[in-house]
């Protein structure tokens, strides 16, 4: 979902405030943003994805983000874990 704090969580997990761009406007993340965490065999990637909820963007743009995310999730063979953040 948009504006739930996905980018803020990535920054917190990485121990920095400058890894993922944070905004108070829903829909700021508009592409897949990849972040490598760790080194060597213990390294893994975190991916900041566009949200599925309310966003300050056109319906066409939101539909494109949804298609981008769905395609990534369906086709990424090495994917091991997906976390869905929900603002309830």
HUMOWO-V389212 format. One line per field, one symbol per residue. phi: phi as a letter, one per 20 degrees, with the letter a starting at -180 (. if undefined). psi: psi as a letter, one per 30 degrees, with the letter a starting at -180 (. if undefined). A space follows every 50 residues. Layout:
BEGIN
phi->???
psi->???
END
This chain:
BEGIN
phi->.fmeoffffgfffembddfdfdbeefnffcbfddcecncmfefbddcedg fdefbebffffffffffgffffffdefefdbcddeced
psi->lkhfgeeeeeeeefhlggdkkklgkkgejglkjkkkkalbffklkkkklk lfakkilleeeeeeeeeeeeeeeefjfgkfkkkkkkj.
END
